[in-house]
Each structure stands twice: as C-alpha cells, then as structure tokens.
C-alpha cells in the first residue's frame, strides 16, 4: 500500500491535486484508485474524490495487484533496488516482457518471482525496454505512478548510455547522429531512416579502436525503436552481429549492444542515481581477441 506524508504546501488541497503534482498519478491511475476504494487518511477510510488534506496527514491507498504474468524462478541480476525501483542487468536473448509465444522465460517472470519471494504484492512496470538480443540495464518501477513519472515525455527523468561494437572506425570519432526514423514498408519489425519518420538523436564517441573494429559509447536523446541500430547502419557501420541491419555474424551471433549505464533523478528521494554494469563476456571476448 502506497503511503505519503502531506507537506504544509498542500493544506486545504485535494488528495487528487497532491497525487497529481507530487506523486505523478495520471488521470487513468486516479480512476483506478477511486475504483479500488481503498483510500485512507490517518488510517480512516475516505472517499478519494472528496478528501481534503492537512499538513502531517498520512495518505495511503491500495491498488489491485492482479497480473497475467507468471512468477518463474529464473536467474536475475539485480544492480539496484529500493522501495520504489529495481534495476536489473538483462542478459542477451531474454525478452523484457512476455509475448504470446514466449511467456515464461522473460525478465518480467524473473522479477515477479523475486517479488513473490520477498512477500511483495507488486506487479511489473518497466520504464523502458531493450531488444531481446541487447544486454544490460532495465529500470523497473514497483508502482504505476513511479513508472508514469519516469517515462512521460514531458518529464523525462532518466538517461541511458550504451556501449557497442562496430566494424571499422567511425568519422568523426565523436559526434551526433540526427536522422528521423520510421517503419520500413512491408515489415512490422524493421525500421529505417525516413524523412517522414519521428525525430531521433543519438550522441556517440569512440572509446577504443584499432581501425578495424571500434568500441563506441552512445547516449540516446530520443527512444525510437531500434534507434542505435538504425543510426549506426545509416553511417555505414552497422553493429556487429546485427544481421537485420547489415551487420556481420562472423564474430558475434547477436547485435553487439549493451546498456551499460543508467542515470536518473529518483522520483521519490529526489537524489541522482547512477548505476553501471560491465560489458558481457561475449563482447569482452571480441575486444580481447582483437587486442582493443
């Protein structure tokens, strides 16, 4: 059950105003809170729509925790966890969320099993996603209003940083790729640079290179589907292992892309959180083999 202490600034204000401004509760979530009808001020059950607050009041509410996702005992690498958030290091080959074809081996299944073992009646709220064959950090909210705060475009509080392996040496060694991205006609999966597509901006810099192979660091300003993959292919340097966009499978059997760092302003604690994780072994082995 979510719990908040009301600050002096909200004396005489409605519960709806406090939850919207301070907690990030969307209109859709507010409707769910009202429907659930488990809303308390100082342990007294009240109607959410008529509740008026005073400084020091303790506001609590509950939401239903039904989920169609099955908790499954799977390996789970947790890089950060508190009462509001969890950051997991997802391995390549694992989906972030179940599909009709794959519904018991995803990150969601592993996270819900972890919650179950901790006795936490929580559902699954990923703030962003990674492609199945992209490894690295995924930020997961424990409550829907936290997910809403972190993922709304008007209030982008988190930044993602990736590392990638490409053939050759990109020129210039550091810069930005700004090119709109849209769907490729005839495909529900593949994207392409398209003047009619959505704005997309990727910043990059070369960390190491031997001229034949380079390790890049990339930061996303936008979060379009396959953004890094499409942008690098557009420069003539598709990711190693990314055969969908022209990358060679000779050295790696999946796209050489790893989400290695997350920075975000904690939506509750209001502190900057920075989390990182090293390159996975398959990408490290390629670097070692080429002495990069």
C-alpha positions in Angstrom: 0.0 0.0 0.0 1.4 3.4 -1.0 1.9 5.9 1.8 2.7 9.6 1.8 3.0 12.3 4.5 1.4 15.6 3.4 3.6 18.7 3.4 2.4 22.1 4.6 2.1 23.4 1.0 -1.0 21.2 0.5 -3.0 22.4 3.5 -6.6 22.5 2.4 -5.8 21.0 -1.0 -7.5 17.9 -2.5 -5.9 14.5 -2.5 -6.2 14.4 -6.3 -4.1 17.6 -6.6 -1.4 16.3 -4.2 -1.1 12.9 -6.0 -1.1 14.6 -9.4 1.6 17.2 -8.6 3.8 15.4 -6.1 3.5 11.7 -7.0 2.8 11.8 -10.7 -0.5 10.0 -10.6 -2.1 10.1 -14.1 -5.8 10.6 -14.7 -6.0 6.9 -15.7 -4.4 5.8 -12.5 -6.5 8.2 -10.4 -9.6 6.5 -11.8 -8.2 3.1 -10.8 -7.5 4.4 -7.3 -11.1 5.6 -7.0 -12.5 2.3 -8.3 -10.4 0.3 -5.9 -11.9 2.3 -2.9 -9.1 1.5 -0.5 -8.1 5.1 0.3 -7.2 6.2 3.8 -6.3 9.5 5.6 -4.7 8.9 9.0 -6.0 5.3 8.9 -9.6 6.4 8.3 -11.1 5.2 5.0 -12.4 8.1 3.0 -13.7 8.8 -0.5 -10.8 9.7 -2.7 -12.7 12.3 -4.7 -13.7 14.4 -1.6 -10.6 14.0 0.6 -9.2 17.4 1.7 -5.7 17.3 3.2 -3.9 19.0 6.1 -0.1 19.1 6.9 1.1 15.9 8.5 -1.8 13.8 7.3 -0.8 10.2 6.3 -2.4 9.4 3.0 -2.5 5.7 1.9 -4.1 3.9 -0.9 -4.0 0.4 -2.4 -4.3 -0.8 -6.0 -5.2 -4.3 -7.2 -2.2 -6.5 -7.8 -3.7 -9.0 -10.3 -1.3 -9.9 -13.1 -1.4 -12.3 -16.0 2.4 -12.7 -15.8 3.5 -15.8 -14.1 6.3 -15.7 -11.5 9.1 -18.1 -12.6 12.3 -18.9 -10.9 14.9 -17.6 -13.3 18.4 -16.1 -12.9 18.1 -12.4 -12.0 21.0 -10.0 -11.7 19.8 -7.0 -9.6 22.1 -3.9 -9.7 19.9 -1.6 -7.6 16.7 -1.9 -5.5 14.8 0.2 -3.1 11.1 0.5 -2.0 10.2 2.2 -5.3 12.6 0.9 -8.0 14.5 -2.1 -9.3 17.3 -2.1 -11.9 18.2 -5.5 -13.5 21.0 -6.5 -15.8 19.2 -8.3 -18.5 21.2 -10.9 -20.5 21.1 -11.1 -24.3 18.5 -13.5 -25.5 15.8 -12.6 -22.9 12.7 -10.6 -23.6 11.8 -7.7 -21.2 8.1 -8.6 -21.3 6.1 -11.7 -22.2 4.6 -12.3 -25.6 2.0 -14.9 -26.8 4.8 -17.1 -28.0 7.2 -16.6 -25.1 5.6 -16.1 -21.7 7.6 -17.9 -19.0 11.2 -17.1 -19.7 11.2 -13.2 -19.7 12.6 -10.6 -17.3 9.1 -10.0 -16.1 8.7 -13.6 -14.9 12.0 -13.4 -13.1 11.2 -10.0 -11.4 7.7 -11.2 -10.3 9.3 -14.3 -8.8 11.7 -12.1 -6.9 8.8 -10.0 -5.6 6.9 -13.2 -4.6 9.9 -14.5 -2.6 10.2 -11.1 -0.8 6.5 -11.2 0.1 5.8 -8.1 -2.0 2.4 -7.9 -3.7 3.7 -6.0 -6.7 3.1 -6.0 -10.4 5.5 -5.3 -13.3 6.1 -1.8 -14.5 9.2 -1.5 -16.8 10.1 2.2 -17.5 11.7 1.3 -20.8 12.6 -1.8 -22.9 15.6 -3.4 -24.5 15.5 -5.6 -27.6 15.7 -9.3 -26.9 19.3 -9.6 -28.0 20.5 -6.3 -26.4 22.0 -6.9 -22.9 22.2 -4.5 -20.0 20.3 -2.4 -17.5 16.5 -2.1 -17.4 14.8 0.3 -15.0 11.6 -1.1 -13.4 9.1 0.8 -11.2 7.4 -1.0 -8.4 4.3 1.1 -8.7 2.5 2.5 -11.7 2.7 6.2 -10.7 6.5 5.8 -10.5 6.6 4.4 -14.0 4.5 7.3 -15.2 6.7 9.9 -13.6 9.9 8.4 -15.2 8.6 7.7 -18.6 6.3 10.6 -19.6 7.9 12.6 -22.4 7.2 15.9 -20.6 9.1 14.8 -17.5 12.0 12.6 -18.8 14.0 11.9 -15.6 16.3 9.1 -16.8 19.1 8.9 -19.3 20.6 5.7 -20.9 24.1 5.1 -22.0 25.1 2.2 -24.3 28.3 0.5 -25.5 28.5 -1.0 -28.9 31.0 -2.8 -31.2 31.1 -1.7 -34.9 33.4 -2.6 -37.8 35.9 0.0 -38.9 36.4 3.4 -37.5 33.6 6.0 -37.5 34.4 9.5 -38.5 34.4 11.8 -36.8 35.4 9.9 -33.7 32.7 11.7 -31.6 29.6 13.4 -32.7 25.8 13.1 -33.1 23.5 11.3 -35.5 20.3 13.2 -36.1 18.0 11.4 -38.6 14.3 10.6 -38.4 13.2 7.0 -38.1 10.1 5.3 -39.4 8.9 1.8 -40.2 10.3 0.1 -43.3 7.4 -0.6 -45.7 6.3 -4.2 -45.7 7.9 -5.0 -42.3 6.4 -4.8 -38.8 9.8 -5.1 -37.2 12.4 -3.3 -39.3 12.9 0.5 -39.2 14.8 2.8 -41.4 15.9 6.5 -41.7 12.9 8.2 -43.2 12.3 11.9 -43.8 8.7 11.4 -42.8 9.6 9.5 -39.6 9.9 10.5 -36.0 12.8 12.8 -34.8 15.7 10.7 -33.5 19.0 11.9 -32.0 21.9 9.8 -30.9 25.2 11.0 -29.4 28.3 8.9 -29.8 32.0 8.8 -29.0 34.8 6.3 -29.8 36.2 4.7 -26.6 38.7 2.4 -28.3 39.6 1.4 -31.8 42.3 -0.5 -33.8 41.0 0.8 -37.2 39.3 -2.5 -38.0 37.0 -2.6 -35.0 35.7 0.1 -32.6 34.1 0.3 -29.2 31.6 3.2 -29.0 29.7 4.8 -26.2 26.2 6.1 -27.2 23.7 8.3 -25.4 20.1 8.5 -26.5 18.2 11.8 -26.6 15.2 10.1 -28.0 14.0 6.5 -27.6 12.8 5.3 -31.0 12.6 1.5 -31.8 16.0 0.2 -32.9 17.4 3.7 -32.8 21.0 2.9 -32.3 20.9 0.0 -34.7 19.3 2.1 -37.5 21.5 5.2 -36.9 24.8 3.2 -37.0 23.7 1.3 -40.1 22.9 4.6 -41.6 26.5 5.7 -41.1 27.8 2.6 -42.8 28.9 1.0 -39.5 26.1 -1.5 -38.5 26.5 -3.2 -35.2 28.5 -6.5 -35.2 26.0 -9.4 -35.2 23.1 -7.2 -36.3 22.2 -9.1 -39.5 18.8 -7.3 -39.7 20.6 -4.0 -40.5 23.6 -5.4 -42.4 25.9 -6.4 -39.6 28.2 -9.4 -39.9 27.6 -12.6 -37.8 31.2 -13.7 -38.2 32.3 -12.5 -34.7 29.1 -12.4 -32.7 25.7 -14.1 -33.0 23.7 -11.1 -31.7 23.8 -7.4 -32.0 26.8 -6.1 -30.1 24.9 -3.6 -28.0 24.9 -3.3 -24.2 23.0 -0.8 -22.0 25.8 -0.2 -19.5 24.8 2.9 -17.5 21.6 4.5 -16.2 21.3 7.9 -14.6 18.1 9.1 -13.2 16.6 11.5 -10.6 14.9 9.4 -8.0 11.2 10.4 -8.3 10.7 10.0 -4.5 14.0 10.6 -2.9 15.0 13.4 -5.3 18.6 12.2 -5.5 20.6 11.5 -8.6 21.2 7.7 -9.0 23.9 6.4 -11.3 24.2 2.6 -12.0 26.5 0.8 -14.3 27.4 -2.7 -15.3 30.4 -4.1 -17.3 30.3 -5.5 -20.8 29.0 -9.1 -21.0 31.5 -11.8 -21.7 30.7 -12.3 -25.4 31.6 -8.6 -26.2 34.6 -8.7 -23.9 35.9 -11.7 -25.8 35.7 -9.9 -29.1 37.6 -7.0 -27.7 40.3 -9.3 -26.2 40.7 -11.3 -29.4 41.4 -8.1 -31.4 43.5 -6.6 -28.5 41.4 -3.4 -28.4 
